[in-house]
Amino acid sequence: MNNLIAALIIAVVQGITEWIPVSSSGHLVIFEKLLGYSGGMMFDVALHFGTLMAVFVYFGKEITDIIEDLLKGRWESKNAKLGLLLIIATLPAAIVGFLLRNVFESVFGSLGVTALGFGVTGLFLFIASLRFRSGGKFGIGKSFLVGCAQIFSLFPGVSRSGATISSGLLLGLNEKDAVKFSFLMSIPIIFGANILAIGSKTLPSELIWAAMISFFVGLLSLHFVYTYILTTRKNLRWFGLYALLLALVIGVFVLF
């Protein structure tokens, strides 16, 4: 297949799968293998930069309000409290990802690890689709636990949104709040990962198109998922079934 067409397909896949709980990193591994295309680290950075900008645009008002209240020291406001919880939830994956980044980079292209990751995602989603009683306020302790769940997403195949939405639901958040918390959590972790990957380099201008495609597709995907799909936890089981089937197919392929 022509490299440009393959790259276009992969950019669209990134835009769609970043916001649905099925692991965009796992799908990038699969499609790069299927299409015989490897755009390299900077290509992947460009794709993730595009979907990162999508969440900035979609939740722009909320993000601005959170930053404003934090900077002005309005600690009792709802926005400032949310901002502090997001910071706490970011710390576990940020610390583990930084300390063990070589380990996670070494397994990124592994189909075996990806299959296992999809299996973990499927289990996360099926458990979260059940309705459990969880009392108590969603505070520092629970936000930290959601952050710990995000650590699993450093492995390919484990959905970041799947792990964080599922843990948020199990810890007492309603569907809308769990999804919003998960999507806002993506900003510091994806931004930090991109900074580590780029280092002192600059994003090549020839990859701007990749970022733009993943941005526009990601913006549409984010709106559709947030408004129509993840409005009830019952829908998580369909994504869980998809992830488990994908894990089975990849696992059989790797073994035989």
PEQUI-V334495 format. One record per backbone hydrogen bond with DSSP energy under -1.0 kcal/mol. NH is the residue of the N-H (numbers start at 1). CO is the residue of the C=O. Records with the same first field share a line. If there is no record, write none. Layout:
NH->CO ; CO
//
This chain:
6->2
7->3
8->4
9->5
10->6
11->7
12->8
13->9
14->10
15->11
16->12
17->13
18->14
22->20
27->23
28->24
29->25
30->26
31->27
32->28
33->29
34->30
35->31
37->32
44->40
45->41
46->42
47->43
48->44
49->45
50->46
51->47
52->48
53->49
54->50
55->51
56->52
57->53
58->54
59->55
60->57
63->59
64->60
65->61
66->62
67->63
68->64
69->65
70->66
71->67
72->68
73->70
74->69
75->73
77->74
81->77
82->78
83->79
84->80
85->81
86->82
87->83
88->84
89->85
90->86
91->87
94->90
95->91
96->92
97->93
98->94
99->95
100->96
104->100
105->101
106->102
110->107
114->110
115->111
116->112
117->113
118->114
119->115
120->116
121->117
122->118
123->119
124->120
125->121
126->122
127->123
128->124
129->125
130->127
139->137
143->139
144->140
145->141
146->142
147->143
148->144
149->145
150->146
151->148
154->151
155->152
158->155
163->159
164->160
165->161
166->162
167->163
168->164
169->165
170->166
171->167
172->169
173->168
178->174
179->175
180->176
181->177
182->178
183->179
184->180
185->181
187->184
189->185
190->186
191->187
192->188
193->189
194->190
195->191
196->192
197->193
198->194
199->195
201->198
207->204
208->205
211->207
212->208
213->209
214->210
215->211
216->212
217->213
218->214
219->215
220->216
221->217
222->218
223->219
224->220
225->221
226->222
227->223
228->224
229->224
230->225
235->232
236->233
237->234
239->235
240->236
241->237
242->238
243->239
244->240
245->241
246->242
247->243
248->244
249->245
250->246
251->247
252->248
253->249
254->250
255->251
256->252
//
